[in-house]
Amino acid sequence: MKTTTTRRIAQAGAALLALGLAAGLSGCRDSRAAAADAQETPEVNIIVGGLEKVIYLPAKLTEGLGYFEKEGVKVNLLGEQSGATAENSLLTGNAQAVVGFYDHTVDLAAKNQCITSVVQLANIPGEAEVVASSKAASIKTPKDFEGKNLGITSLGSSTDFLTQALAGQAGVKAYTPAKVGAGQTFIAAMDNGGIDAGMTTDPTIAQLVTTGKGKVMVDMRTEEGTKAALGGLYPAASVYMSCDFVQKNPKTVQKVANAFVGALRFINGHSAAEIAAKMPKEYANAGADLYEKSIADTKAMFTKDGVMDPDGAKNVLRILDSYSSNVKGKGGSIDLSKTYTTDFVSKVPSP
């Protein structure tokens, strides 16, 4: 009896010791996981190359739907007038991500900077070349750009890249790129004759067309129009980050990707009116109906899942290598696999 009792006490002690060791090991794992989480960036500043532009609508929509908060990541959305200035904020460390055109990652690769798109919001530009109505009779195609003043948001912006491509494909030797921003500054430049035509987005396109001040000459708000203008898809609006940040903060990046893909699903499952209702009211300063029309004219550009079209990425490199002064002649040395990744969007949970 005494032997049996002793055996039971020993067994109980061993069990408690095993539980203690298990708890200790679990505690070690939990503390290591907590330490790993603490090393990641808990707050992300995202620069958007024009918060009010419909092509970048997913940024503010994601915030408005509460998806960043749902994912447990604090995101600060900060606006800039163009992708070029947004890009600079990323390179200087003032931001951890940019919502801007994918072509900036290729342009920066030519300058030996590793930037990668983690969510591809659109596989077409959502841009249009709009000609002033007073000049429409003499500027009918990009061949007529010769010697003209052409509006872009800023030098080094995606509107600059696209204008170079349209002009280069048409054999145009010289034109004057005019930095006119977007929205009201673009409209004012067209009103006062500062530009003959220009590359812009909705809602500016809708305002110019509705008021009769401008006419769409090259429309890249649809796949058909993009392929006709650029010989294929041209992946554009994206969420891009430095390769170093992505490697060091995979959990944070995954949360950001989850949130943005959630917004893309919302866009693809709701009407323009329902989307507009989730956006800041001041974005419809030219009228609610016009703003809804802008979204309706553009919403088909957005991807459903944030996945990059690989042939589109190749087309972006081809165009920049052919017509961009920054990239021309360097395309062969650029590794496209480093300019975008599908690792995070492929892990977004099903709805």
C-alpha positions in Angstrom: 0.0 0.0 0.0 2.8 2.3 0.9 4.6 1.5 -2.3 1.4 2.3 -4.3 1.0 5.6 -2.5 4.6 6.6 -3.2 4.2 5.7 -6.8 1.1 7.9 -7.2 2.8 10.8 -5.5 5.8 10.5 -7.9 3.5 10.2 -10.9 1.6 13.3 -9.7 4.8 15.2 -9.3 6.0 14.2 -12.7 2.8 15.4 -14.2 3.0 18.7 -12.5 6.6 19.1 -13.6 5.6 18.3 -17.2 2.8 20.9 -17.0 5.2 23.4 -15.6 7.7 22.8 -18.3 5.0 23.0 -21.0 3.8 26.2 -19.5 7.3 27.5 -19.4 7.9 26.6 -23.0 4.6 28.1 -24.0 5.5 31.3 -22.1 8.8 31.4 -24.0 7.1 31.0 -27.3 4.5 33.7 -26.4 7.2 36.1 -25.3 9.2 35.5 -28.4 6.1 36.1 -30.5 5.3 39.2 -28.6 8.9 40.4 -29.1 8.7 39.7 -32.8 5.4 41.7 -33.0 7.0 44.5 -31.1 9.8 44.7 -33.6 7.3 45.4 -36.4 6.0 48.8 -37.1 2.8 49.3 -35.2 1.8 52.4 -37.1 2.0 53.0 -40.9 2.1 56.3 -42.7 0.7 55.8 -46.3 1.2 58.7 -48.7 -1.4 58.9 -51.4 -0.7 60.7 -54.7 -4.0 62.5 -54.6 -6.5 61.3 -51.9 -9.5 62.8 -53.8 -8.6 61.1 -57.1 -11.0 58.2 -58.0 -8.0 56.1 -59.2 -6.8 56.0 -55.5 -10.3 55.7 -54.1 -9.5 52.4 -52.3 -7.2 54.1 -49.8 -9.9 56.4 -48.2 -12.6 53.7 -48.8 -10.5 51.2 -46.8 -10.3 53.7 -43.9 -14.0 54.6 -44.2 -15.1 51.0 -44.0 -13.0 50.5 -40.9 -10.9 47.8 -42.4 -7.5 49.1 -41.1 -8.9 49.2 -37.6 -10.4 45.7 -38.0 -7.0 44.3 -38.9 -5.4 46.0 -35.9 -3.1 48.3 -37.8 -3.0 52.0 -37.3 -2.8 53.7 -40.7 -2.3 57.4 -41.3 -3.3 58.4 -44.8 -1.5 61.5 -46.0 -2.2 63.2 -49.4 0.3 64.5 -52.0 -0.4 66.1 -55.4 1.5 63.5 -57.4 3.1 60.1 -57.3 6.6 61.7 -57.7 6.3 63.7 -54.4 4.7 60.6 -52.7 7.7 58.5 -53.8 10.1 61.0 -52.3 8.4 60.7 -48.9 8.9 57.0 -49.0 12.5 57.2 -49.9 13.2 59.7 -47.1 11.5 57.5 -44.5 8.6 59.9 -43.9 6.2 57.2 -45.0 6.2 53.4 -45.0 4.0 53.0 -48.0 2.6 54.8 -51.0 -0.6 54.4 -52.9 0.6 55.3 -56.4 1.4 53.9 -59.8 3.3 50.7 -60.1 5.6 52.2 -62.8 7.4 54.1 -60.0 8.8 50.8 -58.7 10.3 50.1 -62.2 11.6 53.7 -62.5 13.2 53.4 -59.1 14.7 50.0 -59.9 16.5 51.7 -62.8 18.1 53.9 -60.0 19.0 50.8 -57.9 16.2 51.4 -55.4 14.2 48.3 -54.3 10.5 49.2 -54.1 7.8 46.6 -54.4 4.1 46.6 -55.0 2.3 44.5 -52.3 -1.3 45.1 -53.5 -2.1 45.8 -57.1 -5.3 47.9 -57.0 -5.6 48.3 -60.8 -4.2 46.8 -63.9 -5.0 49.9 -66.1 -4.2 53.6 -65.5 -7.7 55.1 -65.1 -6.2 58.1 -66.8 -7.3 60.0 -69.9 -5.6 62.5 -72.2 -8.1 65.4 -72.3 -7.8 68.1 -75.0 -9.2 71.6 -74.5 -12.4 71.9 -76.5 -11.0 75.1 -78.2 -8.1 73.0 -79.5 -9.9 69.8 -80.3 -10.0 70.5 -84.1 -6.2 70.7 -84.3 -5.3 68.0 -81.7 -7.0 64.8 -82.6 -4.4 62.2 -81.9 -1.0 62.0 -80.1 0.7 62.8 -83.4 -0.6 66.3 -83.0 1.3 66.8 -79.7 4.3 68.3 -81.6 5.1 71.7 -80.1 2.1 71.7 -77.8 1.9 72.4 -74.0 0.8 69.1 -72.3 -0.4 69.1 -68.7 1.0 66.6 -66.2 0.8 66.5 -62.4 4.6 66.9 -62.1 7.8 65.9 -63.7 8.6 62.3 -62.8 5.0 61.5 -62.2 3.1 58.7 -63.9 1.2 61.2 -65.9 4.6 62.3 -67.2 5.6 58.7 -68.0 2.3 58.1 -69.9 2.6 61.3 -71.8 6.2 60.4 -72.9 4.9 57.0 -74.0 2.0 58.4 -76.1 4.2 61.0 -77.7 7.1 58.6 -78.3 4.8 56.0 -79.9 3.4 58.7 -82.2 6.9 59.8 -83.3 6.6 63.3 -81.6 10.0 64.9 -81.2 9.2 67.8 -79.0 6.5 69.1 -76.7 6.4 71.0 -73.5 5.4 69.2 -70.3 3.6 71.6 -68.0 3.3 70.9 -64.3 -0.3 71.7 -63.5 -1.2 69.3 -60.7 -4.7 67.9 -60.7 -8.3 69.0 -60.0 -8.9 72.7 -60.0 -5.3 73.7 -60.9 -5.5 71.4 -64.0 -8.9 72.9 -64.9 -7.6 76.4 -64.4 -4.6 75.7 -66.7 -6.9 74.5 -69.4 -9.2 77.5 -68.9 -6.5 80.1 -69.2 -4.7 78.5 -72.2 -1.7 77.3 -70.2 -2.1 73.8 -71.6 -3.5 72.6 -74.9 -4.2 69.1 -73.5 -3.2 67.0 -70.5 -3.2 63.7 -68.7 -5.6 63.5 -65.8 -8.1 61.4 -63.9 -11.7 61.5 -62.5 -13.3 63.5 -61.1 -11.4 66.1 -63.1 -12.2 64.3 -66.4 -16.0 64.3 -65.6 -15.9 68.0 -64.7 -14.1 69.0 -67.9 -16.4 66.9 -70.1 -19.6 67.8 -68.4 -18.9 71.5 -68.6 -17.8 71.3 -72.2 -14.4 72.6 -71.5 -12.6 69.4 -72.6 -12.9 66.3 -74.7 -11.4 62.9 -74.0 -8.9 62.0 -76.7 -7.2 58.9 -75.3 -9.2 57.0 -72.7 -7.3 54.6 -70.5 -10.1 54.0 -68.0 -11.0 50.7 -69.6 -9.0 47.6 -70.6 -9.9 48.1 -74.3 -8.7 51.8 -74.3 -5.5 50.9 -72.4 -4.6 48.1 -74.8 -5.3 50.4 -77.8 -3.2 53.2 -76.4 -0.3 51.2 -74.8 -0.3 47.8 -76.6 -1.4 45.9 -73.5 -2.4 46.3 -69.9 -0.6 48.8 -67.8 -0.8 48.0 -64.1 -1.1 51.3 -62.3 -2.6 52.1 -58.9 -0.9 50.0 -56.2 0.3 49.9 -52.6 4.0 49.9 -52.7 6.7 49.8 -50.0 10.5 49.5 -49.7 11.7 45.9 -50.0 13.5 46.4 -46.7 10.3 47.3 -44.8 8.4 44.4 -46.3 11.1 41.9 -45.2 11.2 43.3 -41.7 7.5 43.7 -41.2 5.6 40.9 -42.8 2.8 40.7 -40.3 2.1 44.5 -40.6 2.2 44.2 -44.4 -0.2 41.3 -44.3 -2.7 43.4 -42.3 -2.5 46.2 -44.7 -3.0 43.8 -47.6 -6.0 42.2 -45.9 -7.6 45.6 -45.4 -7.0 46.8 -49.0 -8.3 43.6 -50.6 -11.4 43.9 -48.4 -12.0 47.3 -49.9 -11.5 46.0 -53.5 -14.1 43.3 -52.8 -16.5 46.0 -51.6 -15.9 48.1 -54.8 -16.6 45.1 -57.0 -19.8 44.2 -55.1 -21.4 47.6 -54.7 -22.8 50.4 -56.9 -21.1 53.7 -57.5 -23.7 55.4 -55.2 -23.0 52.9 -52.4 -19.2 53.5 -52.7 -19.7 57.3 -52.9 -21.7 57.2 -49.6 -18.6 55.8 -47.8 -16.3 58.5 -49.1 -15.7 62.0 -47.5 -18.5 64.4 -48.6 -16.0 67.1 -49.7 -14.7 64.8 -52.5 -18.1 65.5 -54.2 -17.5 69.2 -54.2 -18.6 69.5 -57.8 -21.9 67.7 -57.0 -23.0 64.3 -55.8 -24.2 63.2 -59.2 -21.0 64.1 -60.9 -18.9 62.3 -58.3 -21.0 59.1 -58.6 -20.6 59.3 -62.4 -16.8 59.6 -61.9 -16.8 56.4 -59.8 -19.1 54.6 -62.2 -16.8 55.5 -65.2 -13.8 54.3 -63.3 -14.7 51.5 -60.9 -14.2 48.7 -63.5 -10.5 49.5 -63.4 -10.0 48.0 -59.9 -8.9 44.4 -59.4 -11.0 42.0 -57.4 -8.1 40.5 -55.5 -5.1 42.8 -55.6 -3.2 40.4 -57.9 -0.7 41.8 -60.4 -1.1 40.9 -64.1 2.4 39.6 -64.9 2.1 40.4 -68.6 1.0 43.9 -67.7 4.1 44.3 -65.5 6.2 43.3 -68.5 4.4 45.9 -70.7 5.1 48.6 -68.1 8.8 47.7 -68.3 8.7 47.6 -72.2 7.1 51.1 -72.4 9.4 52.7 -69.8 12.5 51.1 -71.4 11.3 52.5 -74.8 10.1 56.0 -73.9 11.1 57.0 -70.4 14.2 59.1 -70.1 14.9 57.6 -66.7 14.6 53.9 -67.7 15.5 53.8 -71.4 18.4 51.4 -72.0 18.3 49.9 -68.5 15.3 47.6 -68.9 17.5 44.5 -69.4 19.1 44.9 -65.9 15.8 45.3 -64.0 14.5 42.2 -62.2 10.7 42.6 -62.4 10.2 39.9 -59.7 11.5 42.5 -57.2 9.1 45.2 -58.3 6.0 43.4 -57.1 4.9 40.4 -55.0 1.7 38.4 -54.7 2.8 36.7 -51.4 0.5 38.8 -49.3 -2.6 39.1 -51.4 -2.5 35.3 -51.9 -2.8 34.9 -48.1 -5.8 37.2 -47.6 -8.6 35.1 -46.0 -11.7 34.3 -48.1 -14.7 36.6 -47.4 
